[in-house]
Amino acid sequence: MTLLALLLLAAAAPAGSEGAALSRITAAEISGHLRFLSDDLLEGRRPGQPGDELATKYLAAQMEAFGLKPLGDNGTWFQAVPLIELRADVPRDVHFTAGGKDLTLHALGGNAADLIFEANAHIDRATLKDVPLVFAGYGITAPEYGWDDYKDADVKGKVVVVMNFNPPFKGQGVRLWYGRWDYKYINASRHGAVGALVIHTTPSAGYPWQVLANRADGSHQDLPPSDAEPRTMQFQGWITEAAAVRLAQQGQQDLDALRKAAGSRDFRVQPLGSTLSLDMAITRNQIRSANVVGILPGTDPRLSQEAVIYTAHHDHLGKGTPPPGTTDGIYNGALDNASGCATLLAIAHAATFAPPKRSVIFAFVTAEEQGLLGSRWLAEHPPIPAERIAADINLDVVNPWGRTTDVGVLGLGKSSADGVVRKVAASQGRTVHGDPFPDRGLFYRSDMFSLARVGVPPVSVKGGPSYVGRPQGWGAEQNVEYEHKRYHQPSDEYHGDWDLSGDVQDAQLQLAVGLGIANAPQMPKWTPGDEFEKARTQPRGEAAGGNR
Ligand SMILES: [Zn+2]
């Protein structure tokens, strides 16, 4: 490092205890936690399995050692989350009939499967006899954008087949909550459908079919159903694009023409011409899992009643049959999200050296991979009232590729917390931009979405994609390679070989932003008109974001 660079660093370092706290964050501390949390011993940290329980005990032990206080149930570090595991006994062959002819598609078989089936309603058996299939376009009802694929169509007792993604409500290629598969199932349930299949394409999903198919075994986890999250269908699932084309052909339909029509707000639900029969037993089990929650009490008698919350999910996918070409079937989830937990532990440790006026809550949440379940439970049962939580700083998949000259902010423009982010990033000599991959819809796939729905403004920052000493485009290449080769696959492992210097940069930013918000006279405010603003100003459940 040159003398000039050293001088610049010294000039950028904040004064006093905050600067000292920031300098406590080291790559070695992050690497140590990361190595343990992503170890094969933890068997992929599936909620309800011993490996994930081990992870939660580790997180609690670390927080205790740092001097934080427990904020879970009954004075413990653990907030129990009542998860239910639904295991559908999926048939290998699923039969579709049209005009007396039979089309058999396969619902099991890893990458070679045509379909993925799971339970939706919490029932003992899914039974469908000659149920008609309809194509429901994007499957979206979005009055604020003047869009309703269902209109007055009666899909009660029918199976809907829908496209992934959403029309360009907020610009070409920008994915909203409406573009997420979980939304599509909820909306199909609301319209009385008995089943829903999302058509998979790699561009519209953001990941290849194998990401879903390799670990599809008919089981998934859920919270008890609620009005906001109805579960009334006999099944939910996915269909490959190739199989959807064949299914449409069987009923004398052209999938491409149907999809083209669905691009218009005048689109109407179309019969697909075939019917489906299904008989599938479902077993349900209560499983034990928990959010791990600690607090660094604030130093100001009044402001300490409010808090900044940090979240990172500790769960991953567990283990399964080893996919072809892999050595084990353990989904270590090193980047996703042992990395976020490890980094958050380092932040929590450092924060104890500069306790701010407001309290700081550290929540390691469960069952993110099952549909943001742990964070939803936390948001609906917050340790302090949601209106007293100033912001949620979420860590999910950190930057393992070195220092950057820029910072990407998911949900940039949503609240005045942006101002704090910009100030800290500038002090690091980094520029700020929005989500570099808006088509992925990461905001709505992250735990901060759960907190935003109860009115807590999000902060999600990550360095990149412009890397120090790397050519333009290199960062985006790394990201695509991760999505295709490691994301949700057993190859997401840690061997001590990542460049965590960029993660340290981000962790310092995340800590400085948290301290900045926790020491500010006022809590951040939502940008007027933001989709979640009402969740903060209106009673629970009435806000648009709160009950969609
Ligand atoms: Zn994940």
Residues whose N, C-alpha, C, O or C-beta is under 5 A from the ligand:
A	BS01	ZN	D336 E369
